[in-house]
């Protein structure tokens, strides 16, 4: 157990010491002294965010159930704690044993968003591990990273020994078994990593060489050693019912972002919005059965003492057995004073009926994500929702006594014009008018429509991966234009900082050359870029300039359709051919139906032997 | 239906857990126990729970108290066993009994472990005299003599550690944090540990 007394002088001087002590209910781990392999799962953001991540719960659980691994956790310390560690000359440690990160065999990171990259470097440095992969020796841990940002691993490739592409439940256990065997045989780091590269779904950056054209684009990307695969195929779990679910996870003392049981209902999405990376990289669509979900939920509630279950998936209304699942849960949740929340639920008759019937279903805030202000632009992005559908759902909600809702949009979308921006204001106004079109219950209460607008960031493995991001000036102009178009106080308008989105865009479509910038940022003590109080656009621009990097090359350039993209060597199942087809359709504002209505031949079904929601995955491309 | 009084420890690592976080953790522990727990009514029901006194972060407690209510007859032994099973690491259930009267606390005995050059007598003498400290209130800072509130219990040196015991008011409307007592000594005393040993009714 952690010798917290050792850390007492540090903990006495930080704002939230509870972040750094572990010891949560259910956080016991197999004995570190006797385990064959020690893994520390690192989350490159604060404790409160990391403890809310379902992926970490699943993977640490998988490791600790393996019989030979002892897996601990560590989170990005807040600057007050970082300062204390440095002042007392103590390394960043794992919460269960209190041991420094550098004594572990494997350090595993999850990369949830681009702006956490500086935190990865920061945690490595604080943990006493050389930040550059090439500087590590046989006695240093192997650093592995996965998660959505691993689909373009190149910007952070200099700092990570191996990337795990796709779902980790099975793949990571193959990886740990291999590392254990190599350790037993006393193999070198280099040989171990070579063997890892033979596993499906693992990418070892040092085994590939990149050459560039004069204009900075990629000329070639090739393995530099015999036997290393040319492309890396994403791993998935075919049968989710048989996959590990963390029924017995740890229950934090501190209030975390998602402080409840999270029930993952399905993976993937049938919708195919053209800007959405999650909708592509998590294909094919796979559901869990309502029976298994119900049992998982019951066990997790009994174990944890939580009083809320959240059904998490990309668009919960698409679940085939939704009614059956909810009925099954309500059979016992009501009696146990357990609430259900359905965050991504579509507002339809079924939902309103549910709200009326049972008080234990949490009235989630009413939200819509039309993403664009006009039908034309919604067709471009393949957001299959019409204004009539939005208005009629609002009508239903207003009739039910609600008077506030939130709308999510993006600006800077491909082909966007000022007309589309004004359309956002118009849609908001139409909803306000809908509210006042008849006398509503509640009399004097007015309506409140929140319009929240983020900036489009082109992401790898989306049909918009070739598209440039609008320039900073243009994004900011559009934000102001929309502001001036909103004429009523019934609409509250919020927009994201475009400068954050621009840095995100640089790293999202970045290549290995960005490693220099990350290292420079790390040397300048830059970190916690996801936090307003620490993000500095000017510092980033200065870093890029000092490293001879042109941010526009990555963020604002239209990538050539036949150019070698930094992430081309990764095979996510969904084909590049499909992406190109979707990209072309978008230019003509042509939509693609969802996977259940008609298979669009994306290729993802190849990952599970042709089994797919579209029943057979009829390839037409 | 019965009100149950639980005496528990909040020692060691648990000193880093704030009162609000502790409250939430006890809610969950009560639910996990599987006991027939009474919940509050209303929009957001949660277990009825009344913690006798908050404990500041960094302070420990050897005999902390909370009340909760069961809706069916369960023996205190069974309750104790179930609570200890569902308790979080390092929380020890000291005793469980049927609650008599409300949790109206009056005073608390504190053990303050320090490093100090002062002798036991010097400390006692200091505590007997006037003790002017700066107290922060809603209306700003004021100078107050806290000596009428501080009752000296003992002072002894054990292995270079000066252990001071005082009894301080600990009622809802009349509470003195031991940090005022240690602040009075300024840098003549380095605090190692502050433990609430007992709560008096």
HADDOCK unambig.tbl for C-alpha pairs under 7 A between the chains (distance, minus, plus):
assign (segid A and resid 4 and name CA) (segid B and resid 13 and name CA) 6.90 0.50 0.50
assign (segid A and resid 17 and name CA) (segid B and resid 16 and name CA) 5.70 0.50 0.50
assign (segid A and resid 18 and name CA) (segid B and resid 16 and name CA) 5.40 0.50 0.50
assign (segid A and resid 18 and name CA) (segid B and resid 17 and name CA) 5.75 0.50 0.50
assign (segid A and resid 23 and name CA) (segid B and resid 89 and name CA) 6.24 0.50 0.50
assign (segid A and resid 24 and name CA) (segid B and resid 88 and name CA) 6.71 0.50 0.50
assign (segid A and resid 24 and name CA) (segid B and resid 89 and name CA) 6.90 0.50 0.50
assign (segid A and resid 25 and name CA) (segid B and resid 88 and name CA) 4.72 0.50 0.50
assign (segid A and resid 25 and name CA) (segid B and resid 89 and name CA) 6.13 0.50 0.50
assign (segid A and resid 253 and name CA) (segid B and resid 21 and name CA) 5.47 0.50 0.50
assign (segid A and resid 253 and name CA) (segid B and resid 22 and name CA) 6.95 0.50 0.50
assign (segid A and resid 253 and name CA) (segid B and resid 25 and name CA) 6.03 0.50 0.50
assign (segid A and resid 254 and name CA) (segid B and resid 21 and name CA) 5.74 0.50 0.50
assign (segid A and resid 302 and name CA) (segid B and resid 32 and name CA) 5.96 0.50 0.50
assign (segid A and resid 303 and name CA) (segid B and resid 32 and name CA) 6.37 0.50 0.50
assign (segid A and resid 304 and name CA) (segid B and resid 28 and name CA) 6.99 0.50 0.50
assign (segid A and resid 304 and name CA) (segid B and resid 32 and name CA) 6.44 0.50 0.50
assign (segid A and resid 305 and name CA) (segid B and resid 28 and name CA) 4.36 0.50 0.50
assign (segid A and resid 305 and name CA) (segid B and resid 29 and name CA) 6.32 0.50 0.50
assign (segid A and resid 305 and name CA) (segid B and resid 31 and name CA) 5.05 0.50 0.50
assign (segid A and resid 305 and name CA) (segid B and resid 32 and name CA) 4.62 0.50 0.50
assign (segid A and resid 306 and name CA) (segid B and resid 28 and name CA) 6.12 0.50 0.50
assign (segid A and resid 337 and name CA) (segid B and resid 45 and name CA) 6.78 0.50 0.50
